[in-house]
Amino acid sequence: MNQKLVTKKNGKIRRLRELYPDVQCKIFYQRDFHHLLVKYGLEEPEDVVLPEAPTRIPGPPAVTNLSVNTDAG
């Protein structure tokens, strides 16, 4: 699911809880919906294609050399 849409959904739920604290609600994300379909036999586990978890920074991870230089001295 698009992160912008998830943020919007979370904001709506936050506002709902502020305005109506007595109302109990549960947020279902796409992942939760697919798990329920598998649990109750409406979909086979291999039929459900879950999206990969997004990374914060696109592309391969940057490698940083953290070794200490012991030659100076």
CNS distance restraints for C-alpha pairs under 8 A (distance, minus, plus):
assign (resid   1 and name CA) (resid   5 and name CA) 7.16 0.50 0.50
assign (resid   1 and name CA) (resid   6 and name CA) 7.04 0.50 0.50
assign (resid   1 and name CA) (resid  30 and name CA) 6.74 0.50 0.50
assign (resid   1 and name CA) (resid  51 and name CA) 7.94 0.50 0.50
assign (resid   2 and name CA) (resid   6 and name CA) 6.48 0.50 0.50
assign (resid   3 and name CA) (resid   7 and name CA) 6.11 0.50 0.50
assign (resid   4 and name CA) (resid   8 and name CA) 6.23 0.50 0.50
assign (resid   5 and name CA) (resid   9 and name CA) 6.11 0.50 0.50
assign (resid   6 and name CA) (resid  10 and name CA) 6.14 0.50 0.50
assign (resid   7 and name CA) (resid  11 and name CA) 6.16 0.50 0.50
assign (resid   8 and name CA) (resid  12 and name CA) 6.32 0.50 0.50
assign (resid   9 and name CA) (resid  13 and name CA) 6.37 0.50 0.50
assign (resid  10 and name CA) (resid  14 and name CA) 6.10 0.50 0.50
assign (resid  11 and name CA) (resid  15 and name CA) 6.14 0.50 0.50
assign (resid  12 and name CA) (resid  16 and name CA) 6.10 0.50 0.50
assign (resid  13 and name CA) (resid  17 and name CA) 6.16 0.50 0.50
assign (resid  13 and name CA) (resid  25 and name CA) 7.95 0.50 0.50
assign (resid  13 and name CA) (resid  27 and name CA) 7.82 0.50 0.50
assign (resid  14 and name CA) (resid  18 and name CA) 6.31 0.50 0.50
assign (resid  15 and name CA) (resid  19 and name CA) 6.18 0.50 0.50
assign (resid  16 and name CA) (resid  20 and name CA) 5.78 0.50 0.50
assign (resid  16 and name CA) (resid  21 and name CA) 7.66 0.50 0.50
assign (resid  17 and name CA) (resid  21 and name CA) 4.94 0.50 0.50
assign (resid  17 and name CA) (resid  22 and name CA) 7.85 0.50 0.50
assign (resid  17 and name CA) (resid  23 and name CA) 6.98 0.50 0.50
assign (resid  28 and name CA) (resid  32 and name CA) 5.72 0.50 0.50
assign (resid  28 and name CA) (resid  33 and name CA) 6.55 0.50 0.50
assign (resid  29 and name CA) (resid  33 and name CA) 6.38 0.50 0.50
assign (resid  30 and name CA) (resid  34 and name CA) 6.33 0.50 0.50
assign (resid  31 and name CA) (resid  35 and name CA) 6.31 0.50 0.50
assign (resid  31 and name CA) (resid  50 and name CA) 6.72 0.50 0.50
assign (resid  32 and name CA) (resid  36 and name CA) 6.31 0.50 0.50
assign (resid  33 and name CA) (resid  37 and name CA) 6.37 0.50 0.50
assign (resid  34 and name CA) (resid  38 and name CA) 6.39 0.50 0.50
assign (resid  34 and name CA) (resid  48 and name CA) 6.61 0.50 0.50
assign (resid  34 and name CA) (resid  50 and name CA) 7.86 0.50 0.50
assign (resid  35 and name CA) (resid  39 and name CA) 6.06 0.50 0.50
assign (resid  36 and name CA) (resid  40 and name CA) 6.15 0.50 0.50
assign (resid  37 and name CA) (resid  41 and name CA) 6.16 0.50 0.50
assign (resid  37 and name CA) (resid  42 and name CA) 4.99 0.50 0.50
assign (resid  37 and name CA) (resid  43 and name CA) 5.43 0.50 0.50
assign (resid  38 and name CA) (resid  42 and name CA) 6.01 0.50 0.50
assign (resid  38 and name CA) (resid  43 and name CA) 5.02 0.50 0.50
assign (resid  38 and name CA) (resid  44 and name CA) 5.85 0.50 0.50
assign (resid  38 and name CA) (resid  45 and name CA) 5.81 0.50 0.50
assign (resid  38 and name CA) (resid  48 and name CA) 7.91 0.50 0.50
assign (resid  43 and name CA) (resid  47 and name CA) 6.42 0.50 0.50
assign (resid  43 and name CA) (resid  48 and name CA) 6.96 0.50 0.50
assign (resid  44 and name CA) (resid  48 and name CA) 6.82 0.50 0.50
